[in-house]
Amino acid sequence: MTLKLYIGNKNYSSWSMRAGVLLRAFGIAHDEILIRIDGFDANSTFKTEVNRIGATGTVPFLIDTSVQDGHDQSLIITDTLSIVEYIAETFADHAIWPKDRAMRAKARNLCAEMHSGFGALRQHCMMNIGPDLSRAGALIWRDHAAVRRDVARIETAWADMLALSGGPYLAGDFSALDAYFAPVVMRLKYYSLPVTGESQTYMNRIFKHPAIEDWVGGAVTSAEFLDFEEPFRLSTDDPEPV
């Protein structure tokens, strides 16, 4: 089996982070190919290249070159939740989802909520790994009640899962659920949004996981300033050390 994961810039692409962290966390061999973001219009190199390979115009997408899709082409999966499920089915010996049926159902339910919700946090706090965005975060927190509601819901969900599972991660052992919320942790940290002590403890644990450390280190090392991704930051702002 040969898996290829196509991703966008590591510091910006939150969806790429989900799949990339999951594959790292469980030691699943794969090739990782960066398609550099230079814009999102139809004529951008990014869109042209993604459309040429992945069909839907977005990243990440996973290609399994050992499986055909019915049209004599390698199987391409273009949705992050579908990527998670494909990995879980293909590598059933790994606990991608919790073994307990009820906990597994709750983890999947919360991933689905993340997949379709928390629009205010996503809109106003675009993921950006590395720089100190606390000044922007303070203004966003002050001016956008919807962001405060999103964070409150996230914290409640985390607290409920940790209470049910006993930790140390949301569903007990590290799982797809933690990989799915890793970009949220990045947003909360780098925008310095206020969270409870329990949430901060969980965030610190996530940052110390080897798969997260590897992704964050790569994101900071390879980061380039793209003004269309960061209207709130000056190019001269110094990045925060990892």
Backbone as CSV, one residue per row, in Angstrom:
resi,resn,N_x,N_y,N_z,CA_x,CA_y,CA_z,C_x,C_y,C_z
1,MET,0.837,-1.203,0.000,0.000,0.000,0.000,0.870,1.250,0.000
2,THR,0.507,2.193,-0.834,1.194,3.480,-0.850,0.165,4.584,-0.675
3,LEU,0.268,5.282,0.439,-0.619,6.404,0.720,0.121,7.703,0.438
4,LYS,-0.577,8.625,-0.212,-0.037,9.946,-0.471,-1.011,10.973,0.094
5,LEU,-0.521,11.815,1.000,-1.344,12.876,1.574,-0.880,14.209,1.021
6,TYR,-1.773,14.874,0.295,-1.484,16.189,-0.261,-2.005,17.244,0.703
7,ILE,-1.143,18.184,1.058,-1.491,19.175,2.067,-1.199,20.588,1.559
8,GLY,-1.767,21.576,2.272,-1.414,22.965,2.052,-0.364,23.385,3.063
9,ASN,-0.036,24.677,3.079,0.979,25.193,4.003,0.649,24.778,5.434
10,LYS,1.627,24.220,6.134,1.372,23.635,7.447,0.926,24.648,8.488
11,ASN,1.389,25.876,8.376,1.004,26.859,9.390,-0.409,27.388,9.180
12,TYR,-0.935,27.292,7.953,-2.258,27.837,7.656,-3.353,26.780,7.500
13,SER,-3.026,25.627,6.955,-4.055,24.668,6.536,-4.512,23.780,7.695
14,SER,-5.570,24.198,8.354,-6.084,23.461,9.507,-6.613,22.085,9.112
15,TRP,-7.233,21.998,7.945,-7.774,20.717,7.504,-6.642,19.739,7.214
16,SER,-5.559,20.235,6.636,-4.403,19.376,6.393,-3.827,18.852,7.695
17,MET,-3.826,19.710,8.718,-3.252,19.311,10.001,-3.973,18.111,10.580
18,ARG,-5.287,18.070,10.455,-6.048,16.946,11.013,-5.535,15.608,10.490
19,ALA,-5.477,15.496,9.176,-5.065,14.235,8.563,-3.585,13.968,8.796
20,GLY,-2.753,15.005,8.685,-1.326,14.831,8.866,-0.962,14.378,10.262
21,VAL,-1.598,14.959,11.263,-1.346,14.585,12.649,-1.816,13.156,12.917
22,LEU,-2.963,12.800,12.380,-3.492,11.458,12.614,-2.540,10.394,12.072
23,LEU,-2.069,10.561,10.850,-1.148,9.583,10.265,0.151,9.517,11.050
24,ARG,0.642,10.642,11.509,1.854,10.659,12.320,1.646,9.958,13.657
25,ALA,0.537,10.258,14.298,0.290,9.744,15.646,0.274,8.225,15.691
26,PHE,-0.180,7.598,14.619,-0.288,6.146,14.605,0.805,5.491,13.747
27,GLY,1.793,6.272,13.367,2.932,5.722,12.665,2.588,5.069,11.340
28,ILE,1.602,5.613,10.639,1.160,5.045,9.365,2.000,5.626,8.236
29,ALA,2.689,4.759,7.534,3.597,5.195,6.474,2.832,5.892,5.355
30,HIS,3.346,7.013,4.924,2.713,7.761,3.836,3.707,8.769,3.270
31,ASP,3.477,9.155,2.053,4.217,10.261,1.455,3.390,11.530,1.632
32,GLU,4.044,12.598,2.034,3.353,13.869,2.245,3.833,14.861,1.201
33,ILE,2.901,15.383,0.429,3.246,16.284,-0.668,2.601,17.646,-0.428
34,LEU,3.425,18.670,-0.383,2.936,20.034,-0.174,2.545,20.670,-1.499
35,ILE,1.343,21.246,-1.531,0.946,22.118,-2.631,0.876,23.530,-2.055
36,ARG,1.896,24.313,-2.352,2.025,25.629,-1.734,0.859,26.531,-2.110
37,ILE,0.334,27.216,-1.110,-0.767,28.156,-1.311,-0.207,29.484,-1.823
38,ASP,-0.649,29.893,-2.999,-0.273,31.210,-3.523,-1.512,32.060,-3.795
39,GLY,-2.680,31.524,-3.485,-3.941,32.208,-3.705,-5.036,31.178,-3.865
40,PHE,-6.280,31.672,-3.932,-7.412,30.752,-4.026,-8.290,31.013,-5.247
41,ASP,-7.885,31.936,-6.106,-8.675,32.170,-7.312,-8.415,31.039,-8.304
42,ALA,-9.273,30.932,-9.294,-9.221,29.806,-10.226,-7.909,29.721,-10.987
43,ASN,-7.234,30.853,-11.154,-6.001,30.864,-11.937,-4.745,30.715,-11.084
44,SER,-4.909,30.587,-9.777,-3.740,30.438,-8.910,-3.060,29.093,-9.173
45,THR,-1.780,29.049,-8.903,-1.035,27.789,-9.049,-1.596,26.743,-8.105
46,PHE,-1.962,27.164,-6.901,-2.524,26.241,-5.914,-3.777,25.559,-6.447
47,LYS,-4.746,26.348,-6.899,-5.998,25.784,-7.391,-5.774,24.928,-8.643
48,THR,-4.906,25.395,-9.498,-4.627,24.650,-10.728,-4.051,23.277,-10.413
49,GLU,-3.102,23.242,-9.487,-2.451,21.980,-9.156,-3.387,21.044,-8.396
50,VAL,-4.140,21.598,-7.437,-5.076,20.762,-6.674,-6.148,20.203,-7.598
51,ASN,-6.686,21.023,-8.470,-7.713,20.547,-9.406,-7.163,19.486,-10.352
52,ARG,-5.917,19.639,-10.738,-5.307,18.673,-11.655,-5.191,17.293,-11.006
53,ILE,-4.907,17.275,-9.693,-4.668,15.999,-9.019,-5.881,15.519,-8.244
54,GLY,-6.530,16.446,-7.497,-7.502,16.024,-6.504,-8.955,16.225,-6.824
55,ALA,-9.275,16.868,-7.903,-10.645,16.965,-8.432,-11.535,17.989,-7.727
56,THR,-11.434,18.172,-6.432,-12.375,19.053,-5.742,-11.835,20.443,-5.474
57,GLY,-10.554,20.660,-5.690,-9.989,21.988,-5.513,-9.640,22.346,-4.095
58,THR,-9.580,21.365,-3.196,-9.261,21.632,-1.796,-8.189,20.660,-1.310
59,VAL,-7.549,21.028,-0.207,-6.650,20.127,0.505,-7.157,19.996,1.935
60,PRO,-6.834,18.878,2.589,-5.999,17.790,2.088,-6.802,16.824,1.226
61,PHE,-6.085,15.960,0.516,-6.719,14.783,-0.053,-5.731,13.627,0.024
62,LEU,-6.281,12.454,0.189,-5.488,11.239,0.370,-5.644,10.371,-0.858
63,ILE,-4.529,9.893,-1.385,-4.545,8.977,-2.519,-3.963,7.640,-2.075
64,ASP,-4.718,6.579,-2.321,-4.231,5.224,-2.073,-3.952,4.606,-3.435
65,THR,-2.674,4.523,-3.782,-2.305,4.052,-5.110,-2.478,2.550,-5.271
66,SER,-2.749,1.840,-4.159,-2.923,0.389,-4.242,-4.375,-0.005,-4.490
67,VAL,-5.275,0.972,-4.514,-6.711,0.707,-4.686,-7.213,1.491,-5.888
68,GLN,-8.004,0.840,-6.728,-8.601,1.499,-7.885,-10.017,1.964,-7.553
69,ASP,-10.435,3.053,-8.174,-11.743,3.642,-7.856,-12.865,3.215,-8.798
70,GLY,-12.604,2.256,-9.670,-13.615,1.813,-10.619,-13.433,2.398,-11.995
71,HIS,-12.537,3.378,-12.087,-12.255,4.005,-13.387,-10.785,3.833,-13.738
72,ASP,-10.178,2.770,-13.210,-8.766,2.483,-13.454,-7.870,3.612,-12.979
73,GLN,-8.292,4.284,-11.913,-7.488,5.339,-11.313,-7.305,5.041,-9.832
74,SER,-6.246,5.573,-9.260,-6.017,5.393,-7.830,-7.142,6.064,-7.039
75,LEU,-7.467,5.479,-5.890,-8.541,6.000,-5.051,-8.140,7.334,-4.440
76,ILE,-8.980,8.361,-4.618,-8.742,9.685,-4.049,-9.857,10.001,-3.062
77,ILE,-9.486,10.410,-1.857,-10.450,10.784,-0.818,-10.194,12.244,-0.479
78,THR,-11.226,13.071,-0.578,-11.022,14.521,-0.534,-11.652,15.221,0.664
79,ASP,-12.252,14.498,1.577,-12.889,15.101,2.751,-12.172,14.592,3.997
80,THR,-11.887,15.478,4.940,-11.083,15.065,6.087,-11.760,13.991,6.941
81,LEU,-13.070,14.108,7.129,-13.748,13.087,7.928,-13.752,11.748,7.194
82,SER,-13.894,11.780,5.883,-13.817,10.554,5.089,-12.407,9.971,5.124
83,ILE,-11.396,10.836,5.145,-10.014,10.366,5.268,-9.824,9.642,6.591
84,VAL,-10.350,10.227,7.665,-10.251,9.594,8.983,-10.897,8.217,8.967
85,GLU,-12.089,8.132,8.411,-12.799,6.852,8.395,-12.064,5.828,7.524
86,TYR,-11.499,6.271,6.418,-10.763,5.345,5.551,-9.526,4.803,6.275
87,ILE,-8.830,5.678,6.975,-7.660,5.245,7.742,-8.072,4.269,8.832
88,ALA,-9.187,4.578,9.511,-9.657,3.704,10.588,-10.030,2.318,10.072
89,GLU,-10.674,2.251,8.914,-11.056,0.962,8.345,-9.848,0.207,7.794
90,THR,-8.939,0.921,7.181,-7.783,0.284,6.550,-6.788,-0.226,7.583
91,PHE,-6.651,0.511,8.670,-5.709,0.145,9.729,-6.489,-0.171,11.001
92,ALA,-7.303,-1.197,10.914,-8.213,-1.543,12.006,-7.491,-1.998,13.264
93,ASP,-6.211,-2.365,13.134,-5.450,-2.782,14.310,-5.057,-1.592,15.176
94,HIS,-5.165,-0.384,14.633,-4.897,0.826,15.408,-6.213,1.360,15.987
95,ALA,-6.127,1.924,17.168,-7.327,2.488,17.809,-7.529,3.923,17.326
96,ILE,-7.795,4.061,16.028,-8.056,5.393,15.480,-9.267,6.009,16.170
97,TRP,-10.306,5.192,16.359,-11.464,5.547,17.176,-11.414,4.720,18.458
98,PRO,-12.051,5.173,19.538,-12.060,4.399,20.786,-12.663,3.012,20.576
99,LYS,-12.171,2.042,21.327,-12.683,0.676,21.229,-14.077,0.553,21.826
100,ASP,-14.328,1.305,22.884,-15.645,1.267,23.527,-16.700,1.842,22.584
101,ARG,-17.803,1.122,22.419,-18.813,1.509,21.434,-19.429,2.869,21.741
102,ALA,-19.806,3.095,22.993,-20.444,4.363,23.362,-19.465,5.526,23.218
103,MET,-18.223,5.315,23.664,-17.226,6.369,23.556,-16.904,6.651,22.088
104,ARG,-16.889,5.597,21.293,-16.639,5.765,19.858,-17.744,6.596,19.211
105,ALA,-18.981,6.333,19.590,-20.106,7.083,19.042,-20.023,8.556,19.436
106,LYS,-19.662,8.823,20.689,-19.556,10.207,21.149,-18.404,10.927,20.454
107,ALA,-17.293,10.215,20.242,-16.152,10.818,19.557,-16.518,11.166,18.122
108,ARG,-17.194,10.259,17.452,-17.613,10.527,16.075,-18.606,11.688,16.026
109,ASN,-19.503,11.726,16.970,-20.501,12.793,17.010,-19.833,14.162,17.179
110,LEU,-18.832,14.222,18.060,-18.163,15.497,18.300,-17.303,15.898,17.100
111,CYS,-16.698,14.921,16.423,-15.964,15.235,15.198,-16.899,15.812,14.140
112,ALA,-18.089,15.232,14.029,-19.067,15.730,13.064,-19.489,17.158,13.403
113,GLU,-19.635,17.448,14.701,-19.972,18.809,15.115,-18.848,19.778,14.737
114,MET,-17.612,19.349,14.940,-16.476,20.180,14.560,-16.427,20.373,13.054
115,HIS,-16.764,19.326,12.337,-16.683,19.328,10.878,-17.610,20.379,10.261
116,SER,-18.756,20.586,10.883,-19.764,21.466,10.282,-20.045,22.728,11.091
117,GLY,-19.409,22.857,12.258,-19.759,23.956,13.140,-18.599,24.882,13.477
118,PHE,-18.823,25.708,14.503,-17.828,26.630,15.029,-17.333,27.598,13.950
119,GLY,-18.288,28.083,13.167,-17.952,28.950,12.047,-17.343,30.280,12.452
120,ALA,-17.774,30.826,13.580,-17.246,32.128,13.995,-15.774,32.025,14.367
121,LEU,-15.419,30.988,15.105,-14.015,30.804,15.475,-13.159,30.600,14.237
122,ARG,-13.654,29.823,13.300,-12.896,29.583,12.064,-12.732,30.870,11.252
123,GLN,-13.813,31.637,11.163,-13.786,32.846,10.334,-12.862,33.909,10.905
124,HIS,-12.964,34.138,12.201,-12.245,35.261,12.799,-10.856,34.882,13.304
125,CYS,-10.626,33.601,13.563,-9.323,33.155,14.061,-8.776,32.093,13.120
126,MET,-8.418,32.504,11.917,-7.865,31.562,10.958,-6.581,30.956,11.526
127,MET,-6.415,29.659,11.353,-5.261,29.012,11.956,-3.970,29.598,11.404
128,ASN,-3.053,29.869,12.306,-1.726,30.373,11.933,-0.762,29.957,13.029
129,ILE,0.034,28.941,12.761,0.934,28.385,13.760,2.232,29.174,13.779
130,GLY,2.592,29.683,14.955,3.880,30.352,15.117,3.819,31.743,15.693
131,PRO,3.118,32.690,15.056,3.192,34.072,15.519,2.339,34.332,16.755
132,ASP,2.702,35.379,17.469,1.915,35.844,18.607,0.772,36.701,18.070
133,LEU,-0.436,36.164,18.119,-1.617,36.854,17.605,-2.514,37.346,18.735
134,SER,-1.928,37.540,19.903,-2.721,37.882,21.082,-3.418,39.237,20.954
135,ARG,-2.799,40.183,20.259,-3.450,41.498,20.106,-4.717,41.368,19.261
136,ALA,-4.620,40.624,18.167,-5.817,40.376,17.364,-6.824,39.566,18.153
137,GLY,-6.338,38.577,18.906,-7.234,37.733,19.690,-8.023,38.511,20.720
138,ALA,-7.387,39.477,21.358,-8.078,40.288,22.364,-9.211,41.083,21.741
139,LEU,-8.982,41.640,20.555,-10.020,42.405,19.874,-11.151,41.495,19.392
140,ILE,-10.774,40.350,18.865,-11.781,39.392,18.398,-12.646,38.945,19.564
141,TRP,-12.021,38.652,20.688,-12.756,38.194,21.869,-13.703,39.283,22.369
142,ARG,-13.257,40.517,22.313,-14.078,41.637,22.774,-15.266,41.885,21.856
143,ASP,-15.049,41.780,20.546,-16.031,42.256,19.572,-16.965,41.187,19.013
144,HIS,-16.666,39.921,19.215,-17.430,38.869,18.550,-17.992,37.862,19.555
145,ALA,-19.236,38.090,19.917,-19.889,37.200,20.875,-19.970,35.775,20.343
146,ALA,-20.102,35.626,19.031,-20.206,34.291,18.447,-18.922,33.490,18.662
147,VAL,-17.774,34.158,18.650,-16.507,33.477,18.938,-16.500,33.012,20.389
148,ARG,-16.963,33.867,21.287,-17.017,33.482,22.702,-17.948,32.292,22.901
149,ARG,-19.056,32.259,22.165,-19.985,31.121,22.270,-19.345,29.847,21.728
150,ASP,-18.631,29.963,20.619,-17.959,28.781,20.061,-16.955,28.210,21.055
151,VAL,-16.159,29.078,21.646,-15.145,28.611,22.601,-15.806,27.989,23.825
152,ALA,-16.891,28.587,24.296,-17.599,28.023,25.446,-18.120,26.629,25.143
153,ARG,-18.670,26.426,23.941,-19.176,25.107,23.548,-18.034,24.105,23.447
154,ILE,-16.917,24.520,22.877,-15.754,23.638,22.763,-15.271,23.221,24.142
155,GLU,-15.170,24.172,25.033,-14.696,23.844,26.382,-15.653,22.898,27.102
156,THR,-16.951,23.109,26.915,-17.931,22.197,27.527,-17.789,20.796,26.967
157,ALA,-17.641,20.696,25.657,-17.482,19.389,25.011,-16.219,18.693,25.481
158,TRP,-15.124,19.426,25.568,-13.877,18.836,26.057,-14.036,18.339,27.491
159,ALA,-14.622,19.166,28.340,-14.787,18.792,29.747,-15.654,17.549,29.880
160,ASP,-16.728,17.466,29.109,-17.614,16.301,29.153,-16.874,15.034,28.725
161,MET,-16.108,15.122,27.619,-15.384,13.952,27.124,-14.302,13.517,28.110
162,LEU,-13.580,14.457,28.669,-12.528,14.116,29.623,-13.104,13.489,30.889
163,ALA,-14.265,13.991,31.314,-14.907,13.418,32.494,-15.370,11.990,32.226
164,LEU,-15.899,11.751,31.042,-16.381,10.415,30.690,-15.240,9.426,30.479
165,SER,-14.190,9.869,29.817,-13.101,8.949,29.461,-12.061,8.808,30.550
166,GLY,-11.953,9.812,31.402,-10.906,9.813,32.412,-9.567,10.295,31.876
167,GLY,-9.535,10.714,30.603,-8.324,11.256,29.994,-7.274,10.182,29.750
168,PRO,-6.055,10.558,29.427,-5.564,11.944,29.414,-5.995,12.742,28.177
169,TYR,-6.427,12.022,27.107,-6.932,12.699,25.921,-8.456,12.635,25.923
170,LEU,-9.082,13.225,24.927,-10.531,13.416,24.985,-11.311,12.124,25.125
171,ALA,-10.876,11.069,24.448,-11.588,9.789,24.525,-10.751,8.722,25.214
172,GLY,-9.817,9.155,26.027,-8.919,8.235,26.720,-7.543,8.303,26.106
173,ASP,-7.208,7.346,25.247,-5.965,7.403,24.492,-6.111,8.386,23.330
174,PHE,-4.984,8.829,22.791,-5.022,9.727,21.639,-5.775,9.047,20.499
175,SER,-6.691,9.781,19.881,-7.538,9.215,18.825,-7.790,10.253,17.745
176,ALA,-8.620,9.867,16.782,-8.989,10.791,15.708,-9.620,12.061,16.265
177,LEU,-10.298,11.955,17.393,-10.952,13.122,17.982,-9.933,14.192,18.347
178,ASP,-8.815,13.792,18.927,-7.775,14.760,19.297,-7.122,15.357,18.056
179,ALA,-6.897,14.526,17.043,-6.335,15.044,15.794,-7.278,16.061,15.177
180,TYR,-8.568,15.799,15.280,-9.557,16.687,14.679,-9.604,18.040,15.379
181,PHE,-9.359,18.046,16.688,-9.406,19.297,17.441,-8.039,19.971,17.556
182,ALA,-7.000,19.352,17.016,-5.670,19.961,17.099,-5.635,21.374,16.521
183,PRO,-6.267,21.635,15.349,-6.255,23.022,14.840,-6.981,24.002,15.755
184,VAL,-7.985,23.540,16.481,-8.663,24.410,17.449,-7.695,24.796,18.561
185,VAL,-6.923,23.824,19.016,-5.920,24.109,20.036,-4.935,25.155,19.535
186,MET,-4.553,25.065,18.257,-3.643,26.061,17.690,-4.267,27.454,17.728
187,ARG,-5.531,27.540,17.371,-6.217,28.831,17.377,-6.271,29.410,18.794
188,LEU,-6.671,28.609,19.747,-6.792,29.092,21.121,-5.442,29.552,21.659
189,LYS,-4.390,28.807,21.330,-3.064,29.157,21.834,-2.533,30.431,21.204
190,TYR,-2.475,30.485,19.880,-1.763,31.580,19.230,-2.546,32.890,19.244
191,TYR,-3.868,32.816,19.370,-4.661,34.033,19.563,-4.833,34.361,21.047
192,SER,-4.311,33.507,21.907,-4.371,33.718,23.363,-5.800,33.950,23.850
193,LEU,-6.725,33.153,23.358,-8.112,33.278,23.812,-8.241,32.681,25.213
194,PRO,-9.012,33.316,26.077,-9.104,32.852,27.466,-9.845,31.524,27.575
195,VAL,-9.241,30.573,28.297,-9.850,29.263,28.514,-9.680,28.872,29.974
196,THR,-10.415,27.864,30.387,-10.323,27.383,31.759,-9.000,26.657,31.991
197,GLY,-8.699,26.434,33.256,-7.496,25.689,33.593,-7.524,24.276,33.053
198,GLU,-8.695,23.639,33.072,-8.813,22.279,32.556,-8.530,22.246,31.050
199,SER,-9.063,23.221,30.337,-8.801,23.279,28.900,-7.326,23.533,28.623
200,GLN,-6.710,24.404,29.414,-5.293,24.701,29.214,-4.434,23.469,29.463
201,THR,-4.810,22.676,30.457,-4.077,21.447,30.729,-4.161,20.501,29.543
202,TYR,-5.350,20.363,28.973,-5.508,19.512,27.800,-4.708,20.061,26.625
203,MET,-4.744,21.371,26.417,-3.995,21.986,25.322,-2.499,21.735,25.482
204,ASN,-1.990,21.864,26.701,-0.574,21.613,26.943,-0.215,20.165,26.622
205,ARG,-1.118,19.265,26.949,-0.881,17.847,26.661,-0.841,17.596,25.152
206,ILE,-1.747,18.250,24.437,-1.768,18.115,22.983,-0.454,18.623,22.388
207,PHE,0.032,19.765,22.864,1.248,20.334,22.314,2.470,19.458,22.565
208,LYS,2.404,18.627,23.593,3.545,17.765,23.914,3.491,16.427,23.191
209,HIS,2.380,16.139,22.494,2.302,14.874,21.773,3.298,14.913,20.608
210,PRO,4.052,13.840,20.396,5.079,13.839,19.343,4.539,14.192,17.958
211,ALA,3.340,13.740,17.623,2.781,14.036,16.304,2.494,15.528,16.154
212,ILE,2.029,16.148,17.225,1.756,17.585,17.203,3.072,18.361,17.162
213,GLU,4.027,17.947,17.979,5.321,18.617,17.989,5.961,18.600,16.608
214,ASP,5.846,17.460,15.932,6.436,17.340,14.606,5.753,18.284,13.621
215,TRP,4.416,18.332,13.649,3.687,19.202,12.732,3.983,20.674,13.019
216,VAL,3.929,21.051,14.305,4.171,22.447,14.673,5.589,22.869,14.301
217,GLY,6.560,22.000,14.572,7.933,22.322,14.215,8.083,22.550,12.723
218,GLY,7.460,21.689,11.917,7.509,21.852,10.474,6.784,23.101,10.011
219,ALA,5.682,23.420,10.689,4.907,24.611,10.325,5.705,25.882,10.564
220,VAL,6.381,25.952,11.699,7.159,27.143,12.030,8.374,27.267,11.112
221,THR,9.036,26.152,10.849,10.238,26.164,10.019,9.935,26.572,8.580
222,SER,8.800,26.100,8.065,8.476,26.338,6.657,7.569,27.539,6.430
223,ALA,7.188,28.227,7.477,6.205,29.309,7.359,6.703,30.443,6.479
224,GLU,5.803,30.958,5.668,6.052,32.174,4.910,4.846,33.083,5.100
225,PHE,5.092,34.375,5.102,4.012,35.329,5.338,3.205,35.530,4.062
226,LEU,1.917,35.223,4.133,1.002,35.449,3.013,-0.025,36.481,3.468
227,ASP,0.024,37.667,2.915,-0.815,38.755,3.422,-2.299,38.473,3.261
228,PHE,-2.696,37.705,2.237,-4.118,37.421,2.067,-4.630,36.429,3.110
229,GLU,-3.721,35.734,3.782,-4.097,34.833,4.869,-4.085,35.551,6.209
230,GLU,-3.381,36.689,6.286,-3.169,37.355,7.565,-3.404,38.856,7.477
231,PRO,-4.635,39.288,7.267,-4.906,40.719,7.164,-4.706,41.470,8.475
232,PHE,-4.574,40.715,9.587,-4.472,41.320,10.910,-3.029,41.408,11.398
233,ARG,-2.058,40.936,10.597,-0.689,40.874,11.085,0.255,41.553,10.103
234,LEU,1.268,42.248,10.639,2.283,42.864,9.812,3.356,41.835,9.471
235,SER,3.940,41.963,8.303,4.967,41.014,7.892,6.189,41.077,8.816
236,THR,6.339,42.192,9.547,7.491,42.343,10.420,7.252,41.767,11.808
237,ASP,6.030,41.323,12.109,5.779,40.727,13.417,6.649,39.483,13.571
238,ASP,7.266,39.349,14.705,8.125,38.204,14.952,7.292,36.988,15.326
239,PRO,7.651,35.800,14.795,6.966,34.584,15.201,7.327,34.211,16.629
240,GLU,6.401,33.529,17.271,6.657,33.052,18.634,7.457,31.760,18.558
241,PRO,8.472,31.599,19.419,9.229,30.345,19.409,8.309,29.156,19.684
242,VAL,8.661,28.000,19.111,7.878,26.780,19.349,7.974,26.406,20.812
